[in-house]
């Protein structure tokens, strides 16, 4: 695309210079066209391919078998509450009750034993998907590894910060842009690291920042608990700011993913589970019309609104077979969004 635009601008510039000389001299344009053609201009030197190949940093979330169920989210809750209500104590009973519902969701997922539910993901789940959907040879993928242990989040931030700086420094020396794609808890590590770098190394710049299923702004049941502590959604949105060193930020979220939300500070928010609303209504209507379908409807409604289904759908796409309706429903998310947002 860059070469096409360069060629187009060159053509327009060359055509414009001919027209200008024609009008300035007063000679008819036909006379100019009849004249001997000017020698072909030398082709501009082509930049080395490495100078055009963006570097895509990837940062994964915690091991999903450890997605909190507790310690990680509780620590973040306390951090936010202390910011808005210094000295206030979080009602952990409310937190534990809501988190129990998350545990029930995961337990039901295992009970159904469906391929809808993603298995435990390896450390390279994000960069391997990037490699699969981005044009071969046109991007360099640079994964930033961390332990994926919730207890080590604080220790992971300076490591992530150092890796981003190192990758950027090398890429800048080669004239290459740097993009950053993060999923789940990896988005918090990335967001924190970028803010720290904006203060300590302002030369570092991320041209495109993509967050998938980010818990940066609490939503769903998270938000309910904050409201009960007299912290509203507007305050939580203001807490998260766009890093000064991120030129463009797009956030993918799903209402049925307990850990994600729209982020006002992002340049673009893309909700991915809008299809659920209409499908949910159709399943309920089918079960009301035929009571024998109720067990299938319960199963279908679970998968349409399951945390684990949606928390990984950004990367592995959304696929479900609805027994009530006898229909397959698929929504491809990762490839079209990533291809569009990381295009250069």
N, C-alpha and C positions, 0 to 999 in steps of 0.2 A: 504493500500500500504506500509506503514512504517513497519507493522508487517511482511509482505511478504518479504521485502528487508532484514530485520533483520534475519529472518529465513534462507533466501538464503545465506547470508554472513556467518552465523553460520555453515550451512551445508558445504559450500566450505572450511571454515577454518578447520572444523573437518576432512574432507576428505583429505585436504592438509597435516595435521599433521600425518595421518596414512601413506600416501605415503612417507613423509619425513623420518619417522622412519624406514620404509622398506628399503629405499635406503641407509640410514646411517649405518644400521646394516649389510648390505650385504646379508641378508636373502631374499629368494624369497618371492615375495608378496603373493603367494599362501599360504605360511606358516603362514603369518600374518592373512589371511582370515580364516584359519582353526583354529586359536587359539580361546580360549573361549572369547566371546564378553565382551568388557569392560562394566562396569555398566553405565547405562544411566546417563548423567550429569544432575544436577539439573536445572530445567527450570529457566531462568532468571526472576527476579521479574518484573511483568508488571506494567508499569506506570499507575497511575490513569487516567481514561478517560478524566477528565478535563484538564490534562496536554497535551492532544493531540488535543483538540478541539479549532481550531482557533477562534478568536474573529474578526468579520467583522464589522467595523465601516461604517455606511452609512450617507451620507450628501446630501440632496436634493437641488435643485435650487430654484429660486424665484417662487412665484405663477405666472404661465404662463400668467394669465390675466394681470399681471403687467410687463411682460418681456419688460421691459423698456418702453415701447416704448418711450425711451428718456433718462431719467435721469441716469439710471444705466450705459448704454453703453457710454453716453457722458462723464461721470466722468472717465471711464476707458480710453477713447480716450485721454482726457486731461492729465491723468497721464503718459501715454506712450509718448505722444508728448513732454511733459516737460522733460522727461528723455533723449530723443534723441536731442531735439532742445530747450534747456533752453531759456525761454523768448519768445518762438514762440507762436503764438495764433492759435488755431484751427479754421478753417473756418467752423463755425457752419451751414452755409447755405448748404454746401455740405453734412454735416452729416444729416441735416433735410430732404434733398431731398432723400437721400438713405434710411433713416429710414421710409419715407413715403411709399416706396415700400414694406417694411415689413408690415406696417399697411394694405396695400391693400391685401397682401397675407392672412393675418388673416381674413380680412373682407370677402374675397372670400371664405375662408374655412367655415365661418359661413353661407354664402349664399348657398353653395352647400349642407350643412346640411347632410354630409355623416358620416357613422360610421368609416370612415378612420381617421377622425379627433378625436384626443383624447379630452375628456372633461376636465374640470378643475380637477387637480389632488390633492388628499388629502395629508397631511403632511407625511403619511407613504407609499407613492407610491413606493419608492425605497426599503425600508426594507421589505415590504410585498411581492414584487417580488423576493427578495433574499430568503425569507423564502419559497416561492413556488417552486423555482428551485434547491436549494441546498439540499443535502440529509438530511432528518430529523434527528435531534439529533446529527449531526456531526459538526455543527457550532453554535456559539452564535452570534446573530446579535445585534449590539449595535448602534441604531440610535442616531445621534447628532442633536438635534433640534435647529432651529433658527427661527426668525420671518418670514423669506421669504419676507420681505419687502425690496425693493431695497435701500430705504433711510437708512436702518440700517445695511448695509454691513460692514462699518467700526467698528461698535460696536460689530458685530457678530464674527469678527476674534478672539479677545481674549477669547471669550466664547468657540469657537470651539477649540482653542489651549488648554484651560484648560481641556476640556472634553477628548480630545485625550490623553493628559498626564495622566489623571486619569484612563482612560480605559487601557492604556498601563501598568501603574504601577501595577494594579491589575492582569492583564494577565501575566506579567513577573513573579510575585510572584508565580503564578500557573504553570509556565513553558509553557505558551501558546503563539503561534505566533499571531501577529495582522495584519490584512489586512484592507485596506481602499478603499471603493467604493464611488465615488462622481459623481453627474450629474450636467451639466449645470453650473450655477453660483456657485454651491456648490464646483466645482473643483477649482475655484479661492480662495474661503475661505480655502479649504483644503491645497492648494499649499502654500498660504501665511502663514497659521498656522504652517505647517511643517518646512518652512524656519525659522520662529521665534523660534520654538522648537529646531532646530538644533543648534541655538546660546545659548538659555537659558537653555535647558535641553537635552544635547547631548546624554544622556542615552536612550532617547526615540527612538524607531526604528519601522518602518513600513515595514513588510516583503514583502507585495505586495500592490501596489497603482494602482487602476483602475479608469481612467477618462472617462466619457461618455459625448460626445457633449460639450467638453470644449472650452470656448472662450479665453483661455490663450494666444494663438497666433492668432491675427486677420487674417482672410482669406476672400475670396469672396469680397463683397462690402466694408468690413472694410479695406482690403488691398488696394483697389483702392484709398481710401481717404488718407491713409498714403503715398502712392506713390506720390500723388499730393502735399504732404507736404515734399517730398524728404526724406522719410524714406522707405527703401526697405525691401523686405521679409526676407532677410538674417539678417538684423539688428533686426527685430522683433523676429526671431527665437532665436537669441543669448540672447535676453532680458529674456527669460524664461529658467531657469536652473533646473536641477533635484535636488530635496532636498537631502542633504547629508544623511538624516536618512531614505530615501526610498530605500530599497534594489533593488526593481524591479518595473518598471512603464510601464503599457500598456495603450494606448490611443485609444479609438474608436471614429471615426469621419466620417462625410459624407460631400461630396462636396456640396450637396444641402441643407445642414443645415447652414444657414447664420452665426450661432454663433460658429461653430466648425471648426477645421483645423487639419492638421498633426502637431505634435509637435516633432521637432528634438531631444529635450532633453529626450524624453521618450525612453525606451529600445525597445518598439515595438509599431508600429502604425497599426491599422486595419481599412481600409476604408470599410464602410458598404453599400454604394449605387452604387457599380460598375455595378449592373444589369440595372440601369436606362438608361445608354447610348444606349444599344441595343434596349430596349423597346421604348425609345423615337423615335428612327429612324423608327421603325416598325409602330408606331402610325402615324407619319408624312407621311410615304409612303402610308398607308391605306387611309388617308384623301385626299391625292393628287390623288389617283386612283378613289375615290368616294367622290365627293364634299358634298354629303348629310351627310357624317360622320364628317364634320368639327366641328359642335357644340360638339359632343361627344369627338372629338380629343382635343379640347381646355380644356374640363373638365379633360380628362385623363392626358394631359401634366401638368396640374396644380397639380394633386395629385402625379405624379411621381417626381415633383421637389418642392413640398411645404415645406416651413420651418417647419411648425407645424407637418407635417407628419414625417419628418426625425428627428426633435429634440427629439421626444419621441420614435422613432423606436428602439433606442438602448435598451430600457427597455420593450416596449410593442410589439416589432417586426414590420416588414413591411408587410402590407396587402393592396392590391388594386385590384379592379375589373376594367379592362379596357374595356369600352363599345365599343370602336373602334374595338378591336380585339376579343371581347367576351371571354375574358380570365381572370381567377383569377391568381394573382401572389403573393406569400407569401415568405417571407424570415425570418426565425427564427434567431434571433440575441442573445438575452439576455441569454437564457439557455445554449446553447453550449459554448459561449465565457466565461461566468462566471464560468461554471462548469470546463472548462479547465484551466482557469487562476487562479482560487482559489483552485484547487486540491491540496491535501497534502498527 
